[in-house]
Amino acid sequence: MQNTDVTIVGGGSAGLTLALLLARQNLRVVLVEKGPPPVETGTSPAYQRVSALNMASRYLFEHLGIWQPLLASAAAYTDMQVWEADSFARIGFSATEQQLEALGYICDNEHIRQLLHRQLQQCSNVSCYFDVAITQLKQGERDVMLQLDNSELILSRLLVGADGVNSFVRQHMQLPLTHWDYQHTAIVAKIRCTLPHQLTARQVFLADGPLALLPLPEPDVCSIVWSAETDQASRLLALDDNAFTQALCAASQAVLGPVELVSERQAFGLTMRYASCWQRGRVVLVADAAHSIHPLAGQGMNLGLMDVAALAQLIGAQHEAGDDIAATAMLRRYERWRKAEAQSMIVAMEAFKRGFGARPAPLKLLRGAGLVAVDKLPWLKHYLMAHALGLKGDLPALVKKPLPDTDTLACG
Ligand SMILES: Cc1cc2nc3c(=O)[nH]c(=O)nc-3n(C[C@H](O)[C@H](O)[C@H](O)COP(=O)(O)OP(=O)(O)OC[C@H]3O[C@@H](n4cnc5c(N)ncnc54)[C@H](O)[C@@H]3O)c2cc1C
């Protein structure tokens, strides 16, 4: 039997980041993941699944000492173009205009996991179990018991569900969930383009969903996220590579010239999920286990990383004061804090999706006029961008820019 302070279920970006944050506050941590350990990607990962990280996530990874190796395999995009396919609606953002070096970073998801895992391996106060299944989860007054199929029994003071959209922990604890189907499927793939992407992230709103072209480090390679109504997505997935790339080129209005597929196509059904209660007793949820949103603004992982930075900050304060690290008042404070952010993101995604999905001509005209007007208002663009970059709002301390001589956090 193993006694520990915190058990984390799920070794995705959120679970691994939380494990490292807690380990570096001298807490004993066990991480349980049903899949294999992260794949060794080196500096040229496959970019099969990528995420656009914002400044807040960058600062968090700087504090954790994984930013420099991550940046070496990331594309720092300096411009962003958003437009509607069949109207004059268009808006552009640039890093220069915002006085920043980049608007965001396209990073390989598996490389993020690998770098976090490598750091965790250096922490003597962390045990990671991969390829294991949970056979029992029981909550007592003073601890939570987890039994694994490798016959390991773990007792912890706090258990965190970081186990993604179909969270076992959320279901087992019967934490109520609100959800609706976006009726969109996202097709993800890597493409080679004829024209250079010039480190510009592009998103075109088509009649049945957005298509994002995200620049990767090679100057002519992009990752696409093409969200379409489910029937249309099935038709696109059924096309052969040649017909698919022709459809893609037409949909993107050949903004990067003719394109070629250089990876498999992967499909993701999109559902909004929001747990109306994030904690019960000594169990708490973070990231996609608590909320999942449409990927059109590329904010899901950023939101989850902010959750774990907030939770680690509150747990750390309790631990330092010698108080219970699973105190209900503290877990409720975390829940209120992060729910406010998650809710506003869900509302914003819905407004975007419905706003751009509206087809009647007067609405399209209004939308076009609105975007063109915003494009001419630098202060409003600055305000919108500061939110997207994660630089506004009630931020955890560890997602703020580190001071020049700040040491990275070290393990206990
Ligand atoms: C198409 C698409 C594009 C996206 N693009 C972006 C983007 O550009 N920017 C952005 O910020 N976000 C983006 N997102 C969202 C982002 O990918 C997720 O929000 C993020 O990966 C969630 O991380 P997580 O750690 O919470 O969950 P996950 O990454 O899903 O990790 C959960 C882990 O828990 C494990 N697990 C599950 N059940 C169990 C169990 N019973 N026991 C043990 N382990 C378990 C799983 O194996 C998994 O490793 C995108 C999402 C999609 C679908």
Ligand as a Chemical Component Dictionary entry (heavy atoms), coordinates in Angstrom:
data_LIG
# 
_chem_comp.id                   LIG 
_chem_comp.type                 NON-POLYMER 
_chem_comp.pdbx_formal_charge   0 
_chem_comp.three_letter_code    LIG 
# 
loop_
_chem_comp_atom.comp_id 
_chem_comp_atom.atom_id 
_chem_comp_atom.alt_atom_id 
_chem_comp_atom.type_symbol 
_chem_comp_atom.charge 
_chem_comp_atom.model_Cartn_x 
_chem_comp_atom.model_Cartn_y 
_chem_comp_atom.model_Cartn_z 
_chem_comp_atom.pdbx_ordinal 
LIG C1  C1  C 0 -9.417  19.093 -32.786 1  
LIG C2  C2  C 0 -8.978  19.772 -31.524 2  
LIG C3  C3  C 0 -8.106  20.853 -31.586 3  
LIG C4  C4  C 0 -7.691  21.505 -30.420 4  
LIG N1  N1  N 0 -6.862  22.582 -30.505 5  
LIG C5  C5  C 0 -6.506  23.252 -29.385 6  
LIG C6  C6  C 0 -5.651  24.401 -29.431 7  
LIG O1  O1  O 0 -5.208  24.828 -30.508 8  
LIG N2  N2  N 0 -5.341  25.046 -28.261 9  
LIG C7  C7  C 0 -5.818  24.615 -27.069 10 
LIG O2  O2  O 0 -5.521  25.253 -26.039 11 
LIG N3  N3  N 0 -6.616  23.518 -26.983 12 
LIG C8  C8  C 0 -6.960  22.833 -28.108 13 
LIG N4  N4  N 0 -7.764  21.725 -28.011 14 
LIG C9  C9  C 0 -8.191  21.243 -26.693 15 
LIG C10 C10 C 0 -7.096  20.416 -26.007 16 
LIG O3  O3  O 0 -6.624  19.390 -26.874 17 
LIG C11 C11 C 0 -7.641  19.806 -24.724 18 
LIG O4  O4  O 0 -8.326  20.790 -23.993 19 
LIG C12 C12 C 0 -6.517  19.256 -23.846 20 
LIG O5  O5  O 0 -5.727  18.337 -24.549 21 
LIG C13 C13 C 0 -7.104  18.582 -22.607 22 
LIG O6  O6  O 0 -6.079  18.110 -21.782 23 
LIG P1  P1  P 0 -6.436  17.152 -20.553 24 
LIG O7  O7  O 0 -5.137  16.801 -19.952 25 
LIG O8  O8  O 0 -7.507  17.757 -19.728 26 
LIG O9  O9  O 0 -7.131  15.892 -21.229 27 
LIG P2  P2  P 0 -6.499  14.769 -22.172 28 
LIG O10 O10 O 0 -5.411  15.313 -23.018 29 
LIG O11 O11 O 0 -7.652  14.115 -22.841 30 
LIG O12 O12 O 0 -5.829  13.763 -21.141 31 
LIG C14 C14 C 0 -6.583  12.928 -20.318 32 
LIG C15 C15 C 0 -5.738  11.700 -19.986 33 
LIG O13 O13 O 0 -6.443  10.902 -19.051 34 
LIG C16 C16 C 0 -6.273  9.554  -19.403 35 
LIG N5  N5  N 0 -7.400  8.786  -18.841 36 
LIG C17 C17 C 0 -8.694  8.787  -19.241 37 
LIG N6  N6  N 0 -9.420  7.967  -18.461 38 
LIG C18 C18 C 0 -8.567  7.422  -17.562 39 
LIG C19 C19 C 0 -8.741  6.496  -16.500 40 
LIG N7  N7  N 0 -9.925  5.925  -16.217 41 
LIG N8  N8  N 0 -7.632  6.153  -15.771 42 
LIG C20 C20 C 0 -6.422  6.698  -16.043 43 
LIG N9  N9  N 0 -6.216  7.572  -17.047 44 
LIG C21 C21 C 0 -7.280  7.949  -17.787 45 
LIG C22 C22 C 0 -6.243  9.550  -20.928 46 
LIG O14 O14 O 0 -5.610  8.393  -21.447 47 
LIG C23 C23 C 0 -5.455  10.830 -21.198 48 
LIG O15 O15 O 0 -4.065  10.592 -21.298 49 
LIG C24 C24 C 0 -8.186  21.060 -29.163 50 
LIG C25 C25 C 0 -9.063  19.964 -29.098 51 
LIG C26 C26 C 0 -9.458  19.329 -30.262 52 
LIG C27 C27 C 0 -10.421 18.160 -30.170 53 
# 
loop_
_chem_comp_bond.comp_id 
_chem_comp_bond.atom_id_1 
_chem_comp_bond.atom_id_2 
_chem_comp_bond.value_order 
_chem_comp_bond.pdbx_ordinal 
LIG C1  C2  SING 1  
LIG C2  C3  SING 2  
LIG C2  C26 DOUB 3  
LIG C3  C4  DOUB 4  
LIG C4  N1  SING 5  
LIG C4  C24 SING 6  
LIG N1  C5  DOUB 7  
LIG C5  C6  SING 8  
LIG C5  C8  SING 9  
LIG C6  O1  DOUB 10 
LIG C6  N2  SING 11 
LIG N2  C7  SING 12 
LIG C7  O2  DOUB 13 
LIG C7  N3  SING 14 
LIG N3  C8  DOUB 15 
LIG C8  N4  SING 16 
LIG N4  C9  SING 17 
LIG N4  C24 SING 18 
LIG C9  C10 SING 19 
LIG C10 O3  SING 20 
LIG C10 C11 SING 21 
LIG C11 O4  SING 22 
LIG C11 C12 SING 23 
LIG C12 O5  SING 24 
LIG C12 C13 SING 25 
LIG C13 O6  SING 26 
LIG O6  P1  SING 27 
LIG P1  O7  DOUB 28 
LIG P1  O8  SING 29 
LIG P1  O9  SING 30 
LIG O9  P2  SING 31 
LIG P2  O10 DOUB 32 
LIG P2  O11 SING 33 
LIG P2  O12 SING 34 
LIG O12 C14 SING 35 
LIG C14 C15 SING 36 
LIG C15 O13 SING 37 
LIG C15 C23 SING 38 
LIG O13 C16 SING 39 
LIG C16 N5  SING 40 
LIG C16 C22 SING 41 
LIG N5  C17 SING 42 
LIG N5  C21 SING 43 
LIG C17 N6  DOUB 44 
LIG N6  C18 SING 45 
LIG C18 C19 SING 46 
LIG C18 C21 DOUB 47 
LIG C19 N7  SING 48 
LIG C19 N8  DOUB 49 
LIG N8  C20 SING 50 
LIG C20 N9  DOUB 51 
LIG N9  C21 SING 52 
LIG C22 O14 SING 53 
LIG C22 C23 SING 54 
LIG C23 O15 SING 55 
LIG C24 C25 DOUB 56 
LIG C25 C26 SING 57 
LIG C26 C27 SING 58 
# 
